[in-house]
């Protein structure tokens, strides 16, 4: 692994963590996870299994540590791994389209939806967490707004990061295509 790539991934995770901490929890303690946005950008820039593993591990642990959802640590870690590797598989399959903003925004929205449903499924059905709101209510009241917020954030953040990466001469999947 290239040290420059590790530093950029760490910066993405750090920005995601700062955004994650600033957003308050709602609908039973769920909060939009902007760390997902940064993880998705990292996967698009560095589509290698070892990079995806590191991004999933760090975003999962940090999201879990700062989760406002009851018993949210393990569901966060598991959901980040599932989401990261599914997103990675889709990015690899659609690699010729990953430089197109509308496509990656849709992918980020779908990835956020997958993450939210995976997180809730593990928390509610495996750990039996009861927040007083049914699963469908949490999907409608928390996951869908998070999908919209992450898609909007991705719309603004992704072009900025890609321009910075191209200017700084990082070797990424976007600069080599």
C-alpha positions, 0 to 999 in steps of 0.5 A: 500500500502506498503511504500517500493513499493511506494518508488520503484515506485517513483524511477522508475518514477523519472528515467523515468522523467530524461530520458524523459527530456534528449531526445529532441523532433522530428517530430512535438515535439513528443519525445520517452517517457521513462516514459512509460518504467518505468511505464510498469516495475512498472505495471509488478512488482506491478500488482494491480489496485491501483498501476497502478492508481498511476503510470498512474497519476504520469507518465501522469502528469509529461509527460504532464508538460514536453511535447514539443508537442503543447497542450500535457498535457491532451493527455499525462494524458489520454493516460497514463491512457488508456495505463496503464490499458490496459497494466495492463489487458494484464499483469494480463491475461498473468501473467505466462509469465511476467518473460520472457524477450522476452514477456515483451519486445513485451508487452512494444513495443505494449504498447508504440504503443498504447500510441503513437496512443492514444496520437496523436488521442486525440491531433489531433482529439479532440484538433485539434492540427496542427503541419504540419504533418499528423497523419500517418506521425506522427505515422511513424516518431515518434511513430514507432521510439519510439516503437523501442527505448522503446523496446531497453531500456526495454531490458536493464533496465528490467533485471537490475531492476528485479535483484535489486528487487530480491536482495533487497527482495522486494515483487513483482509479479516477486519475488512471482512467 
